[in-house]
Amino acid sequence: MNYTDRSVTIRLPRRVDAYTSHYLMADLNEKIQKGATIVLDMTHTQHIEMDSVHVFTLGLVKSRERKARLMLRGVQPQISKALKTAGVLDLFRRKPTEQVC
């Protein structure tokens, strides 16, 4: 797969927990490629277990190693608090919600 200069969106589930984080990590491993922009769409995510936050940290490390961008979109307030508490929120590049012209 070649994602160079492409944007790929991964829509996260309603809950990110020990079960779903395994699949998210596999998806990130596959899609984080040189030059790619990976957008984690968290619009529908309502809960994240603190034990699963490591997936975001590992995704950030991989994106930097592979010279890709990893961004968040649609982060709900409760998710923002969890990511901030874990110390990873400010490390992400945020993609604003698309505006209708």
PyMOL commands that set and color helices and strands:
alter all, ss='L'
color gray80, all
select helices_A, chain A and resi 18-31+50-52+54-65+77-85+89-91
alter helices_A, ss='H'
color red, helices_A
select strands_A, chain A and resi 7-11+15-16+37-41+47-48+69-73+93-94
alter strands_A, ss='S'
color yellow, strands_A
deselect
rebuild
show_as cartoon
